[in-house]
Amino acid sequence: MVSVTASRAFTAGVIGGTALLIGGKWKEKQGLKASWTTNHNTPEPLYKWDNNWDKRQHIPGDGDSCDAAGDKGPGQPTAIRHILLIRHGQYILDGETDEKRVLTSLGKEQAAETGQRLNSFDFPITRVVCSTMSRAKETGSIISSHLPESVPVEYCSLLREGAPIPPEPMSSHWRPEAQQFFQDGARIEAAFRRYIHRADVEQKETSYEVLVCHANVIRYIVCRALQLPPEAWLRMSLHNGSITWLTVRPSGNVSLRAVGDCGFMPIDKLTTT
């Protein structure tokens, strides 16, 4: 049975945040915040969100031009960009060259499932951009066959697979040479800067773009877009044909609506290689 004294101390602790239960007795402690889940102080954020992360934030100034009505322009973007990052389907791992590392029969089925999924969203997709590696081009071709014929398909070598940055912690079974990180990292960072940013001022409608590429590229882009430590990219795993969905708002705020979504795919078609 709880004593009257303990009950009063409990009340004081909840209201004032100064009471502790130690050895079955309530004692006072100055400076402790009340909490139902922890008895330590809330950690401070490591760093603040950089609103101008893409260097496209409009900051009004005297140098802005004016139109006939005297209004300053060009002003802040108003459109929302949705970027759907698709990992390629399963492919032949032991192919000697990229041309021989094409999709397996299962990989083709995965790509078809992803294409049907994107079509079911009924989004006004503005373009499909594929990595120039064989497995990504083949995946993109299958996906685009399920989309309206008016959606253009483009190819970009910046989206090719690679080693973006040394991961933390390091992988026990995957250790590229430092030179590979040095070469691939700059290219993958360039891909991030080219495709992940807020809308241009001239864009007036919400856009949906599909990037068909690779697991390492997607994971790195997610970390960079959310301003998370980029070396954390290897802590995520993505299924073949999965959908990762980023939204970039005119303010520069970015949200991750889905990462590695593959719930639309039959379980017997799920693979990660």
VEXFIPA-608182 format. One record per residue (C-alpha): residue in three letters; residue number from 1; x, y negated, z negated. Coordinates in Angstrom, 2 decimals. Layout:
node res:ALA; n:NUM; east:X; north:Y; up:Z
...
//
This chain:
node res:MET; n:1; east:0.00; north:0.00; up:0.00
node res:VAL; n:2; east:1.38; north:-3.41; up:0.99
node res:SER; n:3; east:1.81; north:-5.79; up:-1.93
node res:VAL; n:4; east:0.43; north:-9.32; up:-1.95
node res:THR; n:5; east:3.97; north:-10.72; up:-2.01
node res:ALA; n:6; east:5.01; north:-8.69; up:1.06
node res:SER; n:7; east:1.85; north:-9.66; up:2.88
node res:ARG; n:8; east:2.49; north:-13.35; up:2.27
node res:ALA; n:9; east:6.10; north:-12.96; up:3.41
node res:PHE; n:10; east:4.93; north:-11.21; up:6.57
node res:THR; n:11; east:2.56; north:-14.09; up:7.31
node res:ALA; n:12; east:5.35; north:-16.60; up:6.77
node res:GLY; n:13; east:7.62; north:-14.64; up:9.08
node res:VAL; n:14; east:5.06; north:-14.53; up:11.90
node res:ILE; n:15; east:4.17; north:-18.20; up:11.59
node res:GLY; n:16; east:7.54; north:-19.70; up:10.76
node res:GLY; n:17; east:9.91; north:-17.08; up:12.08
node res:THR; n:18; east:11.98; north:-17.06; up:8.89
node res:ALA; n:19; east:11.17; north:-13.73; up:7.18
node res:LEU; n:20; east:13.01; north:-10.41; up:7.59
node res:LEU; n:21; east:12.10; north:-6.96; up:6.31
node res:ILE; n:22; east:15.32; north:-5.62; up:4.79
node res:GLY; n:23; east:15.37; north:-2.44; up:2.70
node res:GLY; n:24; east:11.61; north:-2.56; up:2.35
node res:LYS; n:25; east:11.62; north:-6.14; up:1.06
node res:TRP; n:26; east:10.85; north:-9.35; up:2.90
node res:LYS; n:27; east:13.64; north:-11.90; up:2.80
node res:GLU; n:28; east:14.10; north:-15.35; up:4.25
node res:LYS; n:29; east:16.55; north:-16.09; up:7.10
node res:GLN; n:30; east:16.95; north:-19.54; up:8.59
node res:GLY; n:31; east:17.18; north:-20.09; up:12.35
node res:LEU; n:32; east:15.70; north:-16.74; up:13.46
node res:LYS; n:33; east:12.95; north:-16.94; up:16.10
node res:ALA; n:34; east:9.87; north:-14.81; up:15.51
node res:SER; n:35; east:9.39; north:-11.94; up:17.94
node res:TRP; n:36; east:7.44; north:-8.70; up:18.05
node res:THR; n:37; east:10.10; north:-6.96; up:20.16
node res:THR; n:38; east:13.50; north:-8.22; up:19.10
node res:ASN; n:39; east:15.39; north:-9.78; up:16.23
node res:HIS; n:40; east:18.02; north:-11.56; up:18.33
node res:ASN; n:41; east:17.95; north:-14.88; up:20.10
node res:THR; n:42; east:16.76; north:-15.10; up:23.70
node res:PRO; n:43; east:19.78; north:-15.12; up:26.04
node res:GLU; n:44; east:20.35; north:-18.22; up:28.11
node res:PRO; n:45; east:20.31; north:-17.87; up:31.93
node res:LEU; n:46; east:23.74; north:-17.38; up:33.48
node res:TYR; n:47; east:23.09; north:-20.07; up:36.07
node res:LYS; n:48; east:20.27; north:-22.11; up:37.53
node res:TRP; n:49; east:18.56; north:-21.54; up:40.86
node res:ASP; n:50; east:20.20; north:-23.49; up:43.67
node res:ASN; n:51; east:17.32; north:-25.16; up:45.53
node res:ASN; n:52; east:19.59; north:-26.05; up:48.43
node res:TRP; n:53; east:21.07; north:-22.57; up:48.87
node res:ASP; n:54; east:20.50; north:-22.62; up:52.65
node res:LYS; n:55; east:21.67; north:-26.24; up:53.06
node res:ARG; n:56; east:18.30; north:-27.10; up:54.63
node res:GLN; n:57; east:16.67; north:-28.95; up:51.75
node res:HIS; n:58; east:15.43; north:-32.34; up:52.88
node res:ILE; n:59; east:16.51; north:-35.12; up:50.54
node res:PRO; n:60; east:14.81; north:-38.43; up:51.50
node res:GLY; n:61; east:17.20; north:-41.32; up:51.99
node res:ASP; n:62; east:17.74; north:-44.61; up:53.74
node res:GLY; n:63; east:19.13; north:-42.78; up:56.75
node res:ASP; n:64; east:15.76; north:-41.17; up:57.58
node res:SER; n:65; east:14.21; north:-42.29; up:60.83
node res:CYS; n:66; east:10.72; north:-43.78; up:60.90
node res:ASP; n:67; east:7.92; north:-43.22; up:63.37
node res:ALA; n:68; east:5.62; north:-45.89; up:64.78
node res:ALA; n:69; east:3.51; north:-45.85; up:61.64
node res:GLY; n:70; east:6.53; north:-46.45; up:59.46
node res:ASP; n:71; east:6.54; north:-42.95; up:57.98
node res:LYS; n:72; east:9.93; north:-41.42; up:57.34
node res:GLY; n:73; east:10.85; north:-38.12; up:58.97
node res:PRO; n:74; east:11.61; north:-35.41; up:59.67
node res:GLY; n:75; east:10.52; north:-34.53; up:56.16
node res:GLN; n:76; east:10.22; north:-31.26; up:54.29
node res:PRO; n:77; east:9.43; north:-27.95; up:56.04
node res:THR; n:78; east:5.83; north:-26.80; up:55.67
node res:ALA; n:79; east:5.80; north:-23.28; up:57.12
node res:ILE; n:80; east:6.45; north:-19.98; up:55.31
node res:ARG; n:81; east:8.83; north:-17.37; up:56.74
node res:HIS; n:82; east:8.36; north:-13.65; up:56.11
node res:ILE; n:83; east:11.33; north:-11.42; up:56.95
node res:LEU; n:84; east:10.69; north:-7.68; up:57.14
node res:LEU; n:85; east:13.96; north:-5.74; up:56.91
node res:ILE; n:86; east:13.69; north:-2.20; up:58.27
node res:ARG; n:87; east:16.28; north:0.50; up:57.71
node res:HIS; n:88; east:16.84; north:2.72; up:60.76
node res:GLY; n:89; east:15.60; north:6.30; up:60.85
node res:GLN; n:90; east:17.64; north:9.39; up:60.02
node res:TYR; n:91; east:20.48; north:9.90; up:62.52
node res:ILE; n:92; east:23.15; north:12.44; up:63.48
node res:LEU; n:93; east:25.87; north:11.80; up:60.91
node res:ASP; n:94; east:28.65; north:13.79; up:62.52
node res:GLY; n:95; east:28.51; north:12.07; up:65.91
node res:GLU; n:96; east:32.03; north:11.21; up:67.06
node res:THR; n:97; east:31.04; north:7.80; up:68.43
node res:ASP; n:98; east:28.22; north:5.37; up:67.84
node res:GLU; n:99; east:26.60; north:6.44; up:71.11
node res:LYS; n:100; east:26.30; north:9.97; up:69.72
node res:ARG; n:101; east:24.95; north:8.91; up:66.33
node res:VAL; n:102; east:21.40; north:8.74; up:67.59
node res:LEU; n:103; east:18.19; north:9.47; up:65.72
node res:THR; n:104; east:17.28; north:13.01; up:64.80
node res:SER; n:105; east:13.79; north:14.25; up:65.64
node res:LEU; n:106; east:12.83; north:13.42; up:62.06
node res:GLY; n:107; east:14.37; north:9.96; up:62.42
node res:LYS; n:108; east:12.16; north:9.31; up:65.44
node res:GLU; n:109; east:9.10; north:10.36; up:63.44
node res:GLN; n:110; east:10.14; north:8.01; up:60.62
node res:ALA; n:111; east:10.49; north:5.11; up:63.05
node res:ALA; n:112; east:7.04; north:5.86; up:64.47
node res:GLU; n:113; east:5.56; north:5.88; up:60.96
node res:THR; n:114; east:7.15; north:2.50; up:60.26
node res:GLY; n:115; east:5.90; north:1.06; up:63.55
node res:GLN; n:116; east:2.37; north:2.20; up:62.78
node res:ARG; n:117; east:2.64; north:0.71; up:59.31
node res:LEU; n:118; east:3.73; north:-2.68; up:60.66
node res:ASN; n:119; east:0.94; north:-2.59; up:63.23
node res:SER; n:120; east:-1.61; north:-1.87; up:60.50
node res:PHE; n:121; east:-0.61; north:-5.10; up:58.72
node res:ASP; n:122; east:-1.87; north:-7.02; up:61.76
node res:PHE; n:123; east:0.77; north:-9.68; up:61.18
node res:PRO; n:124; east:1.48; north:-12.14; up:64.01
node res:ILE; n:125; east:5.06; north:-10.86; up:64.36
node res:THR; n:126; east:7.13; north:-13.37; up:66.31
node res:ARG; n:127; east:10.13; north:-11.19; up:67.15
node res:VAL; n:128; east:12.04; north:-7.97; up:66.44
node res:VAL; n:129; east:15.82; north:-8.28; up:66.05
node res:CYS; n:130; east:17.88; north:-5.07; up:66.07
node res:SER; n:131; east:21.44; north:-4.27; up:65.14
node res:THR; n:132; east:23.44; north:-3.25; up:68.20
node res:MET; n:133; east:24.25; north:0.18; up:66.73
node res:SER; n:134; east:22.53; north:3.08; up:68.51
node res:ARG; n:135; east:20.42; north:4.26; up:65.60
node res:ALA; n:136; east:19.07; north:0.75; up:64.97
node res:LYS; n:137; east:18.36; north:0.04; up:68.64
node res:GLU; n:138; east:16.50; north:3.34; up:68.98
node res:THR; n:139; east:14.52; north:2.68; up:65.79
node res:GLY; n:140; east:13.65; north:-0.82; up:67.00
node res:SER; n:141; east:12.49; north:0.50; up:70.35
node res:ILE; n:142; east:10.13; north:3.01; up:68.73
node res:ILE; n:143; east:8.81; north:0.40; up:66.30
node res:SER; n:144; east:8.19; north:-2.15; up:69.05
node res:SER; n:145; east:6.18; north:0.42; up:71.01
node res:HIS; n:146; east:3.57; north:0.20; up:68.26
node res:LEU; n:147; east:3.47; north:-3.61; up:68.33
node res:PRO; n:148; east:1.90; north:-5.95; up:70.91
node res:GLU; n:149; east:3.86; north:-6.10; up:74.16
node res:SER; n:150; east:4.22; north:-9.87; up:73.71
node res:VAL; n:151; east:6.60; north:-9.42; up:70.74
node res:PRO; n:152; east:10.16; north:-9.93; up:72.06
node res:VAL; n:153; east:13.00; north:-7.57; up:71.08
node res:GLU; n:154; east:16.47; north:-9.02; up:70.56
node res:TYR; n:155; east:19.84; north:-7.54; up:69.60
node res:CYS; n:156; east:22.49; north:-8.94; up:67.28
node res:SER; n:157; east:25.91; north:-7.52; up:66.45
node res:LEU; n:158; east:26.02; north:-9.42; up:63.15
node res:LEU; n:159; east:23.49; north:-6.92; up:61.78
node res:ARG; n:160; east:25.73; north:-3.89; up:62.35
node res:GLU; n:161; east:26.47; north:-1.65; up:59.36
node res:GLY; n:162; east:29.57; north:-2.31; up:57.27
node res:ALA; n:163; east:31.06; north:-2.91; up:53.85
node res:PRO; n:164; east:29.79; north:-6.33; up:52.68
node res:ILE; n:165; east:31.67; north:-6.82; up:49.40
node res:PRO; n:166; east:33.37; north:-4.51; up:46.87
node res:PRO; n:167; east:30.51; north:-3.20; up:44.71
node res:GLU; n:168; east:30.42; north:-3.34; up:40.94
node res:PRO; n:169; east:30.63; north:-0.68; up:39.65
node res:MET; n:170; east:32.69; north:0.98; up:42.37
node res:SER; n:171; east:31.33; north:4.11; up:43.99
node res:SER; n:172; east:33.05; north:7.37; up:43.09
node res:HIS; n:173; east:32.65; north:8.81; up:46.60
node res:TRP; n:174; east:32.71; north:5.75; up:48.90
node res:ARG; n:175; east:35.84; north:3.59; up:48.83
node res:PRO; n:176; east:36.55; north:1.66; up:52.04
node res:GLU; n:177; east:39.88; north:-0.07; up:52.52
node res:ALA; n:178; east:40.10; north:-3.67; up:51.37
node res:GLN; n:179; east:40.55; north:-4.71; up:54.99
node res:GLN; n:180; east:37.12; north:-3.32; up:55.86
node res:PHE; n:181; east:35.46; north:-5.48; up:53.20
node res:PHE; n:182; east:37.44; north:-8.47; up:54.46
node res:GLN; n:183; east:36.30; north:-7.95; up:58.06
node res:ASP; n:184; east:32.72; north:-6.72; up:57.54
node res:GLY; n:185; east:31.92; north:-9.05; up:54.67
node res:ALA; n:186; east:32.30; north:-12.24; up:56.70
node res:ARG; n:187; east:30.15; north:-10.82; up:59.50
node res:ILE; n:188; east:27.35; north:-9.63; up:57.20
node res:GLU; n:189; east:27.40; north:-12.96; up:55.37
node res:ALA; n:190; east:27.05; north:-14.65; up:58.76
node res:ALA; n:191; east:24.00; north:-12.46; up:59.43
node res:PHE; n:192; east:22.49; north:-13.60; up:56.14
node res:ARG; n:193; east:23.05; north:-17.26; up:57.00
node res:ARG; n:194; east:21.62; north:-16.87; up:60.49
node res:TYR; n:195; east:18.41; north:-15.07; up:59.57
node res:ILE; n:196; east:17.61; north:-15.85; up:55.92
node res:HIS; n:197; east:16.67; north:-19.49; up:55.40
node res:ARG; n:198; east:13.61; north:-21.71; up:55.06
node res:ALA; n:199; east:11.64; north:-22.66; up:58.16
node res:ASP; n:200; east:12.73; north:-25.47; up:60.43
node res:VAL; n:201; east:10.73; north:-28.67; up:60.15
node res:GLU; n:202; east:9.41; north:-28.11; up:63.67
node res:GLN; n:203; east:7.85; north:-24.77; up:62.68
node res:LYS; n:204; east:4.19; north:-25.34; up:61.79
node res:GLU; n:205; east:2.80; north:-21.80; up:61.48
node res:THR; n:206; east:3.67; north:-18.96; up:59.11
node res:SER; n:207; east:6.03; north:-16.53; up:60.82
node res:TYR; n:208; east:6.74; north:-12.81; up:60.47
node res:GLU; n:209; east:10.05; north:-11.51; up:61.78
node res:VAL; n:210; east:11.35; north:-7.93; up:61.81
node res:LEU; n:211; east:15.05; north:-7.14; up:61.41
node res:VAL; n:212; east:15.98; north:-3.52; up:62.14
node res:CYS; n:213; east:19.36; north:-2.80; up:60.62
node res:HIS; n:214; east:21.17; north:-0.82; up:57.91
node res:ALA; n:215; east:21.08; north:-0.05; up:54.20
node res:ASN; n:216; east:24.27; north:-1.93; up:53.23
node res:VAL; n:217; east:23.23; north:-5.00; up:55.19
node res:ILE; n:218; east:19.72; north:-5.03; up:53.72
node res:ARG; n:219; east:20.89; north:-4.54; up:50.14
node res:TYR; n:220; east:23.45; north:-7.32; up:50.43
node res:ILE; n:221; east:20.90; north:-9.67; up:51.98
node res:VAL; n:222; east:18.45; north:-8.99; up:49.13
node res:CYS; n:223; east:21.05; north:-9.88; up:46.50
node res:ARG; n:224; east:22.08; north:-13.05; up:48.33
node res:ALA; n:225; east:18.50; north:-14.16; up:48.98
node res:LEU; n:226; east:17.54; north:-13.76; up:45.32
node res:GLN; n:227; east:20.79; north:-15.39; up:44.17
node res:LEU; n:228; east:21.76; north:-12.25; up:42.29
node res:PRO; n:229; east:25.40; north:-11.15; up:41.99
node res:PRO; n:230; east:26.15; north:-9.85; up:45.51
node res:GLU; n:231; east:28.41; north:-7.12; up:44.14
node res:ALA; n:232; east:25.26; north:-5.44; up:42.75
node res:TRP; n:233; east:24.14; north:-4.38; up:46.25
node res:LEU; n:234; east:25.12; north:-0.71; up:45.85
node res:ARG; n:235; east:22.84; north:-0.30; up:42.82
node res:MET; n:236; east:19.85; north:-0.04; up:45.17
node res:SER; n:237; east:18.85; north:2.89; up:47.36
node res:LEU; n:238; east:16.77; north:2.64; up:50.54
node res:HIS; n:239; east:14.94; north:5.39; up:52.41
node res:ASN; n:240; east:15.18; north:5.69; up:56.18
node res:GLY; n:241; east:12.46; north:3.70; up:57.89
node res:SER; n:242; east:11.66; north:1.80; up:54.69
node res:ILE; n:243; east:10.39; north:-1.78; up:54.63
node res:THR; n:244; east:11.97; north:-4.55; up:52.53
node res:TRP; n:245; east:9.98; north:-7.78; up:52.56
node res:LEU; n:246; east:11.38; north:-11.21; up:51.76
node res:THR; n:247; east:9.35; north:-14.43; up:51.73
node res:VAL; n:248; east:11.05; north:-17.82; up:52.06
node res:ARG; n:249; east:8.87; north:-20.80; up:51.19
node res:PRO; n:250; east:9.30; north:-24.40; up:52.38
node res:SER; n:251; east:10.60; north:-25.36; up:48.94
node res:GLY; n:252; east:13.45; north:-22.87; up:49.33
node res:ASN; n:253; east:12.00; north:-20.47; up:46.77
node res:VAL; n:254; east:12.46; north:-16.83; up:47.75
node res:SER; n:255; east:10.46; north:-13.84; up:46.59
node res:LEU; n:256; east:10.95; north:-10.11; up:47.13
node res:ARG; n:257; east:7.54; north:-8.66; up:47.93
node res:ALA; n:258; east:8.79; north:-5.12; up:48.54
node res:VAL; n:259; east:12.12; north:-3.30; up:48.52
node res:GLY; n:260; east:12.57; north:0.04; up:50.26
node res:ASP; n:261; east:8.82; north:0.55; up:50.63
node res:CYS; n:262; east:8.19; north:4.02; up:52.06
node res:GLY; n:263; east:4.92; north:4.92; up:50.36
node res:PHE; n:264; east:3.19; north:4.97; up:53.75
node res:MET; n:265; east:5.38; north:7.86; up:54.90
node res:PRO; n:266; east:4.55; north:11.55; up:54.25
node res:ILE; n:267; east:6.74; north:12.88; up:51.46
node res:ASP; n:268; east:8.22; north:15.59; up:53.69
node res:LYS; n:269; east:9.62; north:12.88; up:55.98
node res:LEU; n:270; east:11.53; north:10.96; up:53.29
node res:THR; n:271; east:15.32; north:10.87; up:53.60
node res:THR; n:272; east:18.11; north:8.53; up:52.49
node res:THR; n:273; east:20.88; north:9.46; up:54.96
//
